Every structure is written in C-alpha cells, then in structure tokens.
Amino acid sequence: MKKQIEDLSAFTVIERRRITDLNSEGYILKHKKTGANITLLLNDDENKCFISGFAHPPRTALELPIFWSIPFSVALSISR
C-alpha cells in the first residue's frame, strides 16, 4: 500500500512520517491540479472510519473562516 501511495500520478507526496502513538504511517499529499491537501494515515486497524474536513476562507475582512468536519463510519455486516 505504501508503494501505491507514492506512485499516485495526480498527487505529490509532501511529507511521510511514522506516527508511533497511533501505530500508523502518515502522509501529506498535494493534488497537482487543484492544490488540495490530503492527509492519510495507514495502519492495520479494522475500524473503517474516516473524517472529511473543509475550510472556507472569509470573503471579506469582517467574516471569520469556517471549518467543517464530517466524520464517517463504514459498518460492515457479515453473513454467517
């Protein structure tokens, strides 16, 4: 999986770091076309959860930036 991430043609790997507290390999990627930043954490945890965050910068000096964070969970049902 690590090799697949580094071979993604639409992204540039900005940083790769081992995160020992989470037993994970962390990546910061930048999308070449849009400049969007993506953070990936790779580990062997079977809990299929992720979060998506969006930032909307202020349009005028009087507005504050807005940050949205949306957690997702994928529940898998197993037939026995």
N, C-alpha and C positions, 0 to 999 in steps of 0.2 A: 504494500500500500504506500509506503514512503516513496518508493521509486516512481509510482504512478503520479503522486502529487508533484514531485519535482519535474516531471515530464509534461505537465499540462501546458499546452501551447498558448492558451488565452491568458495565462497568469504569469507574473513574475514572483518568485519567492523572495520576499523582503528579509525575512528572518526565520530561522529554525532553531528551536531551543528545547531542551529536555526540562520538563517540569516534574521534579521528583515528588512534590507534595501531592500531585494528582496522578502520579504514575502514568504520565502522558508525554507525548511528543507534540510540541506546539509549533504551529506555522502561522506566519502572517504573509498573506498573498495580496498582490495588487493586480486588478483586472487591467490588462493592457489597453483595451478600447475605452472603457468608461472611467478608469481610475478608482473604482470602488475597492475598498479594503475588506478582506475576509480573514477571519481568524478560525483556524481549525485545531482541534485537539484530538489526537489519535490515541486510543487506549483499548484495552480488552474488556471494558465494562459492557455488560449485556443490556443495560438500561438504555433504551433508544430514545434519548431526549436531546433536544437542541433548542437554541434560542435565536431569534432573529431580531436585530436592532436597527433602527433607522434614525438618522439625525436630519432635522430640517433647520438650516440656519435661518436667522432672523432676516426678514425682508427690509426692515428699517431699523434705525438706531434705537427706537423705542420698544421694539419687540425683543423677547428672550428666545434663545434657541429651544427647540422642542426635541426631546429624545423619546422614541417609542421603543419598547422592549416587549416582544411577544414570545412567551415560552411555548414550546410544542412537546408533545409526548406521543410516541408511537406505541400503541398497545398491540401486542401480537397474541392472537388466540391460537392455541394448539389443540387440534382434534386428537382425541385418544381413542 
